[in-house]
Amino acid sequence: MATSETQERDFTPEVSLCSICLEQYKSPVSLHCSHSFCQTCLSTHIKSSCGDCDTPLGFPCPLCCVFIPAPREIGQYSVDEWATKFPVNKFLTSVVGVPVILCKPCQEDGEELKAYSWCKDCSEALCEECTKCHKKARPSRQHVVISITEWSENISSHAALFV
């Protein structure tokens, strides 16, 4: 398990920057290629990518250029609406601008313990003790729990590969 010093060092402010506007994420949304962008930045990219198309079928990811198909069925939404149809990146939404990521269940009990993990299914930050309980409890045993350090390294490595 990473130490708090390592976690703070690995979760750098750059991780919370949109690679299009280079500012902290505002309403971050995720594409299926795992890249996230501000919803407004993505909308602008989509409009510029699909502006000359009669019937746009999709657009390239701004970072990796993977083809991202139009959300839902072709023609169901206007190009102006596409960015609103991608899932919100709940991890980025909860950590942007936060100096220390705290355990959500502990906060609800009035404690302030540093989080070390993120449950993708619950969209919650967890301390070491809550992570152990979360992995043992029958309802959450199958949840995907990833260390915050690993999560931020994945985001950083994706950005570093394509910026």
C-alpha positions in Angstrom: 0.0 0.0 0.0 1.3 3.5 -0.8 2.3 5.8 1.9 0.5 9.1 2.3 3.7 10.9 1.2 3.8 8.8 -2.0 0.1 9.3 -2.6 0.4 13.1 -2.4 3.4 13.1 -4.7 1.8 10.8 -7.2 -1.6 12.6 -7.3 -0.2 15.8 -8.9 -2.3 18.8 -9.9 -1.6 18.0 -13.5 -3.8 14.9 -13.1 -6.8 17.2 -12.6 -6.1 19.3 -15.8 -8.2 18.9 -19.0 -5.8 18.2 -21.9 -7.7 20.5 -24.2 -8.0 23.7 -22.1 -5.1 22.9 -19.7 -7.3 24.1 -16.7 -8.9 22.1 -13.9 -11.7 20.0 -15.1 -15.2 21.5 -15.2 -17.9 18.8 -15.5 -15.4 16.1 -16.7 -16.9 13.4 -19.0 -15.2 10.2 -20.1 -14.9 8.6 -23.5 -14.8 4.8 -23.9 -11.0 5.1 -24.7 -10.6 6.2 -21.0 -9.7 9.8 -21.7 -11.6 12.6 -20.0 -12.3 16.2 -20.9 -14.3 19.1 -19.7 -17.8 18.7 -21.2 -17.6 22.2 -22.8 -14.1 21.4 -24.3 -15.3 18.1 -25.7 -18.4 19.8 -27.1 -16.2 22.3 -29.0 -14.0 19.5 -30.3 -17.0 17.5 -31.5 -18.5 20.5 -33.3 -15.2 21.3 -35.0 -14.6 17.6 -36.0 -18.1 17.1 -37.3 -18.9 20.6 -38.7 -18.5 19.6 -42.4 -20.2 16.2 -42.1 -23.7 15.7 -43.6 -24.5 12.9 -41.2 -21.8 12.7 -38.6 -21.2 9.2 -37.3 -18.7 10.1 -34.6 -15.4 11.9 -33.9 -11.8 11.2 -33.0 -10.7 11.4 -29.4 -8.7 14.6 -29.0 -5.8 12.6 -27.5 -5.5 9.2 -29.0 -7.6 9.8 -32.2 -9.6 6.6 -31.5 -13.0 6.8 -33.3 -15.8 7.6 -30.8 -19.2 6.8 -32.3 -22.1 9.1 -31.9 -23.9 8.5 -28.6 -26.9 6.2 -28.8 -28.3 5.9 -32.4 -27.1 7.9 -35.4 -29.2 11.1 -35.7 -30.9 10.6 -32.3 -29.1 13.7 -30.9 -27.7 16.8 -32.5 -23.9 17.2 -32.5 -24.4 20.0 -30.0 -25.8 17.5 -27.5 -23.3 14.7 -27.9 -20.9 15.8 -25.1 -23.7 15.8 -22.6 -24.4 12.1 -23.4 -21.0 10.8 -22.2 -20.7 9.6 -18.6 -19.5 11.9 -15.9 -16.0 11.0 -14.6 -17.0 10.8 -10.9 -13.5 10.3 -9.7 -12.3 13.5 -11.3 -15.4 15.4 -10.2 -14.7 14.5 -6.6 -11.0 15.2 -6.5 -10.5 18.3 -8.6 -9.3 21.2 -6.5 -9.2 19.0 -3.3 -5.8 19.1 -1.6 -6.3 15.9 0.3 -8.8 13.2 -0.7 -10.7 12.0 2.3 -12.6 8.8 3.0 -16.3 9.3 2.2 -17.7 6.8 4.7 -15.4 8.1 7.5 -16.5 11.7 6.7 -20.1 10.7 7.1 -19.1 9.5 10.6 -17.4 12.8 11.4 -13.8 11.6 10.9 -11.3 12.9 8.4 -9.1 10.0 7.3 -7.1 10.2 4.1 -8.4 8.0 1.3 -6.1 5.5 -0.4 -8.6 3.7 -2.7 -11.5 4.5 -5.0 -14.5 2.2 -5.5 -15.5 2.6 -9.2 -18.9 1.0 -8.5 -19.8 3.3 -5.5 -17.9 6.3 -6.7 -16.4 6.8 -3.3 -13.0 7.4 -1.9 -12.0 4.9 0.9 -9.4 4.8 3.6 -7.4 1.6 4.3 -9.8 0.2 6.9 -12.9 1.0 4.8 -11.3 -0.6 1.8 -10.7 -3.8 3.7 -14.3 -3.8 4.9 -15.6 -3.0 1.4 -13.7 -5.9 -0.1 -15.1 -8.3 2.6 -18.7 -7.2 2.7 -20.9 -9.4 0.5 -22.8 -6.5 -1.3 -19.5 -4.9 -2.3 -17.2 -7.9 -2.6 -17.3 -7.8 -6.4 -16.8 -4.0 -6.7 -13.8 -2.7 -8.6 -11.5 -0.9 -6.1 -8.3 0.7 -7.3 -5.7 2.6 -5.3 -5.8 6.4 -5.8 -2.1 6.3 -6.6 -2.7 3.7 -9.4 -5.7 5.7 -10.7 -3.7 8.9 -10.9 -0.8 7.1 -12.6 -3.2 5.8 -15.2 -4.6 9.2 -15.9 -1.1 10.7 -16.0 0.3 8.0 -18.3 -2.6 8.4 -20.7 -2.1 12.2 -20.8 1.7 11.9 -21.1 1.4 9.5 -24.0 -0.6 11.8 -26.2 0.0 15.4 -25.1 
